[in-house]
Amino acid sequence: MSSYSYVAVDPRGCEMRGNIEVADQSEALRRIKEMGLFPTKLLDTTERKPANLPARPRARAKLSGRTISVPFVSARVKPKVLTVFTRQLATLVEAGLPLLRGLRLLEEQEGNPTMRNVIGRLSADIEGGGSLGEAVAAQPGVFNPLYVNMVRAGEISGALEVTLGRLAQFMEKAQKIKGKVKAALFYPCAVLVVAAGILAVLMVYVVPRFRQVFDGLMEGRDMPAFSLFIFGLSDAARHHAPSVLAGIIAVAVAFCFALRTKLGRRFFDQFKLTMPILGTVFRKAAIARFARTLGTLASNGVPILQALNIVKETAGNVIVGRVVSSVHENVKQGEPMAPTLKASGVFPALVAGMVDVGEQTGALPEMLMKVADNYDDEVDDATNALTSLLEPIMIVVLAVVVGSIVIAMFWPIVILINGGMGGDRGD
């Protein structure tokens, strides 16, 4: 049996403190709720550090861990690794394993050194008397506001295992959608790279050899204009290649810096939503992310205004974030969400209508999850259709480009042959 010290609030809003001896943390939370109390803090006094250790140095060590190690470590924690950790932790907690023991077990088997260090810091914070919500909040670069608030909501409601399961499901869905969008973009990018390599070989090595042959064979005859144009491009590629490469690198660097500015990011995110063909995929993915994030938070008891703030921070698109900010302000004034979503121009009328029905019937989380599932399926269908459409288009474009170069090279040969045959008939 373990001893837990709790702080809770009764139905009248009065703070209550006490101790309870149970098997694990989940049982402690259930017992507190059965007493009609709302738990706000729960400490395992059996696993707490000895009392004679000074608290101030531990706080300093924790603070130094935040400011020194987290920014560098968190940047290398991949979402896929964090998703696997969340699913494993949810499975262990649901199976009845104490939280601290589950974290220690995951730390031992974790193969990623960075994630192992993160889990170690979580274990140390919990062993020192903190909650899981406090531990994840101490590492903001690793765990985003959505993660932190859902864990806190799960601890307060006494259903941490359920919340972790929903959080893992949310992260797995997000990874799946992200993977589908990347897969849709991979094919055209790969074809463009191959096409660029073929063009470079043709322009730098093949075309100049043909020109040397034609300069000796044409004997004063005029070269076809199209062939001269291709030869000019070849000369530019050979003699100005370093300048062109430097220009491409400069444009890429300038683009990356522009994305770091508010104006540049806003224009790029707007372009992603409105661009031909791919814009549909990006828009549907953004709507699915919005609906799933808000629906997951709302279903876990996070207040709607706080949930909208989290959605705005984790939207992944500045334009969608601005719409969510407008929704937040209107909800703050007592207005519904649906009219703002409909007037934004980003969300279709169908989404606004389903949100409106959810608000009127009190089933907003369920409606949002249905919207998310529907748009996840649409993203899947759109990416499959996009891949099927781009494949023949890219092949045709590549064939036209390479074929044009071949025609430009063989056109002078046709002129030489026709000229030779005409001369023979004249004799």
C-alpha positions as CSV (number, residue, x, y, z in Angstrom):
1,M,0.0,0.0,0.0
2,S,1.1,3.6,-0.7
3,S,0.3,6.7,1.2
4,Y,-1.0,9.7,-0.8
5,S,-1.4,13.3,0.4
6,Y,-4.1,15.1,-1.5
7,V,-5.6,18.6,-1.9
8,A,-9.2,18.8,-3.2
9,V,-12.2,21.0,-3.5
10,D,-15.6,20.1,-2.2
11,P,-18.9,21.0,-4.0
12,R,-19.1,24.3,-2.1
13,G,-15.7,25.3,-3.3
14,C,-13.9,24.8,0.0
15,E,-10.3,23.4,0.0
16,M,-9.9,20.1,1.7
17,R,-6.6,18.3,2.6
18,G,-5.9,14.8,3.8
19,N,-4.0,11.5,3.4
20,I,-5.2,8.2,2.0
21,E,-3.6,4.8,1.7
22,V,-4.3,2.9,-1.5
23,A,-2.6,0.6,-4.0
24,D,-1.7,3.2,-6.7
25,Q,-2.4,6.7,-7.9
26,S,-5.4,5.8,-10.0
27,E,-7.1,4.2,-7.0
28,A,-6.3,7.2,-4.9
29,L,-8.0,9.5,-7.5
30,R,-11.1,7.2,-7.6
31,R,-11.4,7.1,-3.8
32,I,-11.2,10.9,-3.6
33,K,-13.9,11.3,-6.2
34,E,-16.1,8.8,-4.4
35,M,-15.9,11.2,-1.4
36,G,-17.5,13.9,-3.5
37,L,-14.3,15.9,-3.8
38,F,-12.6,17.4,-6.8
39,P,-8.8,16.6,-6.6
40,T,-6.4,19.4,-7.5
41,K,-3.1,17.9,-6.3
42,L,-2.0,14.4,-5.3
43,L,1.4,13.5,-3.9
44,D,2.8,10.1,-3.2
45,T,4.4,10.5,0.2
46,T,5.9,7.0,0.2
47,E,8.0,7.7,-2.8
48,R,8.9,11.3,-1.8
49,K,12.5,12.3,-1.2
50,P,13.8,12.4,2.4
51,A,12.6,15.5,4.2
52,N,16.0,16.7,5.2
53,L,17.0,17.5,1.6
54,P,16.7,21.2,0.9
55,A,14.0,22.2,-1.5
56,R,15.7,25.2,-3.0
57,P,18.6,23.4,-4.6
58,R,16.2,20.9,-6.2
59,A,14.2,23.7,-7.7
60,R,17.4,25.2,-9.0
61,A,18.4,22.0,-10.6
62,K,15.0,21.7,-12.1
63,L,15.2,25.2,-13.4
64,S,18.6,24.6,-14.9
65,G,17.3,21.5,-16.6
66,R,14.6,23.7,-18.2
67,T,16.8,26.5,-19.4
68,I,19.9,24.6,-20.5
69,S,19.0,21.1,-21.6
70,V,15.4,21.3,-22.8
71,P,15.8,23.7,-25.8
72,F,18.5,21.6,-27.3
73,V,17.0,18.2,-26.5
74,S,13.4,19.1,-27.5
75,A,14.4,20.2,-30.9
76,R,15.6,16.6,-31.6
77,V,12.6,14.7,-30.2
78,K,10.7,13.6,-33.2
79,P,6.9,13.5,-33.1
80,K,6.9,9.9,-34.0
81,V,9.1,9.0,-31.0
82,L,6.8,11.1,-28.7
83,T,3.7,9.4,-30.1
84,V,5.1,5.9,-29.4
85,F,6.1,6.9,-25.8
86,T,2.5,8.3,-25.2
87,R,0.9,5.1,-26.5
88,Q,3.2,2.9,-24.4
89,L,2.6,5.0,-21.3
90,A,-1.2,4.9,-21.8
91,T,-1.1,1.1,-22.2
92,L,0.9,0.7,-18.9
93,V,-1.2,3.0,-16.9
94,E,-4.4,1.4,-18.2
95,A,-3.0,-2.0,-17.2
96,G,-2.8,-0.7,-13.6
97,L,0.9,-0.1,-13.4
98,P,1.9,2.8,-11.1
99,L,2.9,5.9,-13.1
100,L,6.4,6.2,-11.7
101,R,7.1,2.5,-12.2
102,G,5.8,2.7,-15.8
103,L,8.0,5.7,-16.6
104,R,11.1,3.9,-15.1
105,L,10.2,0.9,-17.3
106,L,9.9,3.0,-20.4
107,E,13.2,4.8,-19.6
108,E,15.0,1.5,-19.4
109,Q,13.7,0.2,-22.8
110,E,13.8,3.5,-24.7
111,G,16.3,3.3,-27.6
112,N,16.4,7.0,-28.4
113,P,18.9,8.7,-26.1
114,T,17.2,12.1,-26.2
115,M,13.8,10.6,-25.3
116,R,15.4,8.5,-22.6
117,N,16.7,11.7,-21.0
118,V,13.2,13.3,-21.2
119,I,11.6,10.3,-19.6
120,G,14.3,10.4,-16.9
121,R,13.4,14.0,-16.1
122,L,9.7,13.2,-15.9
123,S,10.5,10.3,-13.5
124,A,12.7,12.6,-11.3
125,D,10.0,15.3,-11.1
126,I,7.3,12.8,-10.1
127,E,9.6,11.0,-7.7
128,G,10.2,14.4,-6.1
129,G,6.5,14.9,-5.4
130,G,5.2,16.5,-8.5
131,S,2.4,15.4,-10.8
132,L,2.7,14.2,-14.4
133,G,1.0,17.5,-15.5
134,E,3.7,19.5,-13.7
135,A,6.5,17.3,-15.1
136,V,5.4,17.7,-18.7
137,A,4.8,21.4,-18.3
138,A,8.4,21.8,-17.1
139,Q,9.5,20.8,-20.6
140,P,7.6,23.1,-23.0
141,G,9.9,22.4,-25.9
142,V,9.1,18.7,-25.8
143,F,5.4,18.7,-24.8
144,N,3.2,21.3,-26.5
145,P,0.3,23.1,-24.7
146,L,-2.2,20.5,-26.0
147,Y,-0.3,17.7,-24.4
148,V,0.2,19.5,-21.1
149,N,-3.5,20.6,-20.7
150,M,-4.8,17.2,-21.6
151,V,-2.6,15.5,-19.1
152,R,-3.7,18.0,-16.4
153,A,-7.3,17.5,-17.3
154,G,-6.9,13.7,-17.1
155,E,-5.3,14.0,-13.6
156,I,-8.0,16.3,-12.3
157,S,-10.8,14.1,-13.6
158,G,-9.1,10.9,-12.3
159,A,-9.1,9.3,-15.7
160,L,-5.4,9.7,-16.7
161,E,-5.3,6.4,-18.5
162,V,-8.3,7.3,-20.7
163,T,-6.8,10.8,-21.4
164,L,-3.4,9.3,-22.4
165,G,-5.2,6.9,-24.7
166,R,-7.1,9.7,-26.4
167,L,-3.9,11.7,-26.6
168,A,-2.0,8.8,-28.2
169,Q,-4.8,8.3,-30.7
170,F,-4.8,12.0,-31.5
171,M,-1.1,12.0,-32.1
172,E,-1.2,8.8,-34.2
173,K,-4.0,10.4,-36.4
174,A,-1.9,13.6,-36.8
175,Q,1.2,11.5,-37.9
176,K,-1.0,9.6,-40.3
177,I,-2.3,12.7,-42.0
178,K,1.1,14.3,-42.1
179,G,2.6,11.2,-43.7
180,K,-0.1,11.2,-46.4
181,V,0.5,14.8,-47.3
182,K,4.3,14.1,-47.4
183,A,3.6,11.1,-49.6
184,A,1.6,13.3,-52.0
185,L,4.4,15.8,-52.3
186,F,7.2,13.2,-52.5
187,Y,6.4,11.9,-56.0
188,P,6.4,15.3,-57.8
189,C,9.5,16.4,-55.9
190,A,11.3,13.1,-56.8
191,V,10.4,13.4,-60.5
192,L,11.6,17.1,-60.5
193,V,14.9,16.1,-59.1
194,V,15.4,13.3,-61.7
195,A,14.3,15.7,-64.5
196,A,16.8,18.3,-63.3
197,G,19.6,15.7,-63.2
198,I,18.8,14.6,-66.8
199,L,18.6,18.2,-68.1
200,A,21.9,19.0,-66.4
201,V,23.6,16.1,-68.1
202,L,22.1,16.9,-71.5
203,M,22.9,20.6,-71.4
204,V,26.4,20.3,-70.0
205,Y,27.8,17.3,-71.8
206,V,25.5,16.1,-74.7
207,V,24.4,19.3,-76.4
208,P,27.9,20.9,-76.6
209,R,29.2,17.7,-78.4
210,F,26.4,18.1,-81.0
211,R,27.2,21.8,-81.5
212,Q,30.9,21.0,-82.2
213,V,29.8,18.5,-84.9
214,F,27.2,20.9,-86.5
215,D,29.7,23.8,-86.6
216,G,31.9,21.7,-88.9
217,L,29.1,20.3,-91.1
218,M,26.7,23.2,-91.7
219,E,29.3,25.0,-94.0
220,G,27.6,28.4,-93.8
221,R,24.0,27.1,-93.7
222,D,21.7,28.8,-91.2
223,M,21.1,26.8,-88.0
224,P,17.4,26.3,-87.0
225,A,16.2,28.9,-84.5
226,F,15.0,26.3,-82.1
227,S,18.4,24.6,-82.1
228,L,20.2,27.9,-81.6
229,F,17.9,28.6,-78.6
230,I,18.8,25.2,-77.0
231,F,22.5,25.8,-77.7
232,G,22.2,29.2,-76.0
233,L,20.7,27.6,-72.9
234,S,23.5,25.0,-72.9
235,D,26.2,27.8,-73.1
236,A,24.5,29.6,-70.2
237,A,24.3,26.4,-68.1
238,R,28.0,25.7,-68.7
239,H,29.5,29.1,-68.2
240,H,27.1,30.5,-65.6
241,A,26.4,27.4,-63.6
242,P,28.1,28.7,-60.4
243,S,26.2,31.9,-60.6
244,V,22.9,30.1,-61.2
245,L,23.6,27.7,-58.3
246,A,24.5,30.6,-56.0
247,G,21.3,32.3,-57.0
248,I,19.2,29.2,-56.3
249,I,20.9,28.9,-52.8
250,A,20.3,32.6,-52.1
251,V,16.6,32.3,-53.0
252,A,16.2,29.3,-50.8
253,V,17.9,31.0,-47.8
254,A,15.8,34.2,-48.4
255,F,12.7,32.0,-48.5
256,C,13.6,30.3,-45.2
257,F,14.3,33.7,-43.5
258,A,11.0,35.0,-44.9
259,L,9.1,32.2,-43.3
260,R,10.5,33.3,-39.9
261,T,8.8,36.6,-40.3
262,K,5.1,37.1,-39.5
263,L,4.3,38.6,-42.9
264,G,6.2,35.9,-44.8
265,R,4.6,33.1,-42.8
266,R,1.1,34.6,-43.3
267,F,1.6,34.9,-47.1
268,F,3.0,31.3,-47.4
269,D,0.2,29.8,-45.3
270,Q,-2.4,31.7,-47.3
271,F,-0.7,30.4,-50.5
272,K,-0.8,26.8,-49.2
273,L,-4.6,27.0,-48.7
274,T,-5.3,28.6,-52.1
275,M,-2.7,27.0,-54.4
276,P,-3.9,24.9,-57.3
277,I,-4.3,21.2,-56.8
278,L,-2.3,20.9,-53.5
279,G,-4.3,23.7,-51.8
280,T,-7.3,21.3,-51.4
281,V,-5.1,18.8,-49.5
282,F,-3.6,21.4,-47.2
283,R,-7.0,23.0,-46.5
284,K,-8.7,19.7,-45.6
285,A,-5.7,18.6,-43.5
286,A,-5.9,22.0,-41.6
287,I,-9.6,21.5,-41.0
288,A,-9.1,18.0,-39.7
289,R,-6.4,19.1,-37.4
290,F,-8.6,21.9,-36.0
291,A,-11.6,19.7,-35.5
292,R,-9.7,16.8,-33.9
293,T,-7.7,19.1,-31.6
294,L,-10.7,21.0,-30.3
295,G,-12.8,17.9,-30.1
296,T,-10.2,16.0,-28.1
297,L,-9.7,18.9,-25.7
298,A,-13.5,19.5,-25.2
299,S,-14.2,15.8,-24.7
300,N,-11.6,15.8,-21.9
301,G,-13.2,18.6,-20.0
302,V,-10.9,21.5,-20.9
303,P,-12.8,24.8,-20.8
304,I,-13.8,25.9,-24.3
305,L,-11.9,29.3,-24.1
306,Q,-8.8,27.6,-22.9
307,A,-9.2,24.9,-25.6
308,L,-9.5,27.5,-28.3
309,N,-6.3,29.1,-27.2
310,I,-4.5,25.8,-27.4
311,V,-5.9,25.1,-30.8
312,K,-4.7,28.5,-32.0
313,E,-1.2,27.8,-30.8
314,T,-1.1,24.3,-32.3
315,A,-3.0,25.0,-35.6
316,G,0.1,24.8,-37.7
317,N,-1.2,27.5,-40.1
318,V,-1.3,31.2,-39.4
319,I,-4.5,31.8,-41.3
320,V,-6.4,29.1,-39.4
321,G,-4.9,30.4,-36.2
322,R,-6.3,33.9,-36.9
323,V,-9.7,32.4,-37.5
324,V,-9.6,30.5,-34.2
325,S,-8.5,33.7,-32.5
326,S,-11.6,35.5,-33.9
327,V,-13.8,32.5,-32.7
328,H,-12.2,32.8,-29.2
329,E,-13.0,36.5,-29.0
330,N,-16.6,36.0,-30.1
331,V,-17.2,33.0,-27.7
332,K,-15.7,35.2,-25.0
333,Q,-18.6,37.7,-25.6
334,G,-21.2,34.9,-25.5
335,E,-21.6,34.3,-29.3
336,P,-21.5,30.8,-30.9
337,M,-18.6,29.6,-33.0
338,A,-20.4,28.6,-36.2
339,P,-21.1,32.1,-37.7
340,T,-17.4,33.1,-37.3
341,L,-16.2,29.8,-38.9
342,K,-18.7,30.3,-41.8
343,A,-17.7,33.9,-42.5
344,S,-13.9,33.1,-42.4
345,G,-13.7,31.8,-45.9
346,V,-11.4,29.0,-44.7
347,F,-14.0,26.6,-43.2
348,P,-16.7,25.2,-45.5
349,A,-20.4,25.8,-44.7
350,L,-20.7,22.1,-43.9
351,V,-18.2,22.3,-41.1
352,A,-19.9,25.5,-39.7
353,G,-23.2,23.7,-39.9
354,M,-22.1,20.7,-38.0
355,V,-20.4,22.9,-35.3
356,D,-23.7,24.8,-35.0
357,V,-25.7,21.6,-34.5
358,G,-23.1,20.4,-31.9
359,E,-23.4,23.7,-30.0
360,Q,-27.2,23.6,-30.0
361,T,-27.5,19.9,-28.9
362,G,-24.6,20.0,-26.4
363,A,-22.7,17.4,-28.4
364,L,-19.9,19.6,-29.7
365,P,-17.0,17.2,-29.0
366,E,-18.8,14.4,-30.8
367,M,-19.6,16.6,-33.8
368,L,-16.0,17.8,-34.0
369,M,-14.7,14.3,-34.0
370,K,-17.1,13.4,-36.8
371,V,-15.8,16.3,-38.8
372,A,-12.2,15.3,-38.1
373,D,-12.9,11.7,-39.2
374,N,-14.7,12.8,-42.3
375,Y,-11.9,15.2,-43.4
376,D,-9.2,12.6,-42.6
377,D,-10.9,10.3,-45.1
378,E,-11.1,13.2,-47.6
379,V,-7.4,13.9,-47.2
380,D,-6.7,10.3,-47.8
381,D,-8.9,10.3,-51.0
382,A,-7.4,13.6,-52.2
383,T,-3.8,12.4,-51.8
384,N,-4.5,9.2,-53.7
385,A,-6.2,11.2,-56.5
386,L,-3.4,13.7,-56.5
387,T,-0.8,11.0,-56.8
388,S,-2.7,9.4,-59.6
389,L,-3.1,12.7,-61.4
390,L,0.5,13.9,-61.0
391,E,2.1,10.7,-62.3
392,P,1.0,11.0,-65.9
393,I,1.4,14.8,-65.9
394,M,5.0,14.7,-64.7
395,I,5.8,11.9,-67.2
396,V,4.4,14.0,-70.1
397,V,6.2,17.1,-69.0
398,L,9.5,15.2,-68.7
399,A,8.9,13.6,-72.1
400,V,8.2,17.0,-73.7
401,V,11.3,18.6,-72.3
402,V,13.7,15.8,-73.2
403,G,11.9,15.3,-76.6
404,S,12.4,19.0,-77.4
405,I,16.1,18.8,-76.8
406,V,16.3,15.7,-79.0
407,I,14.4,17.4,-81.8
408,A,16.7,20.5,-81.5
409,M,19.7,18.2,-81.9
410,F,18.4,16.2,-84.8
411,W,16.8,19.1,-86.8
412,P,20.1,20.3,-88.2
413,I,20.9,16.7,-89.3
414,V,17.6,16.6,-91.2
415,I,18.5,19.8,-92.9
416,L,22.0,18.4,-93.9
417,I,20.4,15.2,-95.2
418,N,17.8,17.2,-97.3
419,G,20.4,19.5,-98.5
420,G,22.7,16.6,-99.6
421,M,19.8,14.8,-101.4
422,G,18.9,18.0,-103.2
423,G,22.4,18.6,-104.3
424,D,22.7,15.0,-105.7
425,R,19.5,15.4,-107.7
426,G,20.8,18.7,-109.1
427,D,24.0,17.1,-110.5
